[in-house]
Structures are given as structure tokens and as C-alpha cells.
Amino acid sequence: MTVEEKLEAMGLTLPTPPQPIAAYLPCLRMGKLILLSGQLPLRDGRLVATGPVTSTEAGQEAARQCLLNALAIIKQDLGGDWSQLARIVRLVVYVHGSDGYADQAQVANGASELLVELFGEAGRHVRSAVGVNGLPMNASVELELFAEVTG
């Protein structure tokens, strides 16, 4: 199955790659690495999750949306050829939480588990899940991704 077929079977689709909201590049290749700028839970140009995460499930859904945006950018950079993706290397998930919120790792699993479902062993990665008291545009979650390519 292709990445798109797997997503479709899960009821998900890759969006149009989001445009930067400030002065930065969406991604940058360095040798065999693609480094992605932070991705917010945007769908159709609008945030789907704002303010502090109120439930782990809502945070996981926001993390998945961030990941779909990141994957759309990677697909564009690869010219649509997923065979060039060697593996996902690193994932960083920032979670806007209220004082005392401590389920950042569970929120990050919303993205981590989807990567493994889509790419198998090549989707396993190193990760950080970080609690913060605010994110751009008052987003609930922001995600950074590093991937290795074959060429």
C-alpha cells in the first residue's frame, strides 16, 4: 500500500502543504536530511486546536494534524516519490498545557504512532515531548520533524 492508500484506509488525507506564517522556510535539505519547520494543527488554513490542551485525546488529534501537514511538505519536497524517504529520524512535539499538565508524551504519541503505522520500522524515531505555556497563534500543539532521504 502507498502512504496515501494507508491514510485513506484510516480516513485521513494529506492537505495542501501549508505556507509559512512568518519569515522562514517550510523545510530545508541538509545532505540526506530534510529538516521541517514547526507545523501547527492547521486544516484549510485554520487552527483546529487552540489554547491549552484540555484532554490527551484532543492533543493527540492536534498532533496528528500537525503531522499530516509535515508529511504534505515532505511529499512536496520529494516530488511525490515516497520511495526516496529512508526513515523518520527525529520528532519534537511542543504541547501547550495548563500548569501541572504532564501528559505531553501521550499527546506526542498521536503523531508517533501514526508514523509507525504509515512507514513501519522506518517510521520509528527519536523524540522529545515538551510542555510549553504558549505557541504561535495560540495553537495547542506544534511539531518539528527531521527525515532522512535516500538521495
Sequence and secondary structure as in RCSB ss.txt:
>XXXX:A:sequence
MTVEEKLEAMGLTLPTPPQPIAAYLPCLRMGKLILLSGQLPLRDGRLVATGPVTSTEAGQEAARQCLLNALAIIK
QDLGGDWSQLARIVRLVVYVHGSDGYADQAQVANGASELLVELFGEAGRHVRSAVGVNGLPMNASVELELFAEVT
G
>XXXX:A:secstr
  HHHHHHHTT         SSSS SEEEETTEEEE  B  EETTEES BSS  SHHHHHHHHHHHHHHHHHHHH
HHTTT GGGEEEEEEEEEEEE  TT   HHHHHHHHHHHHHHHHGGGG  EEEEEEES  GGGBSEEEEEEEEE 
 
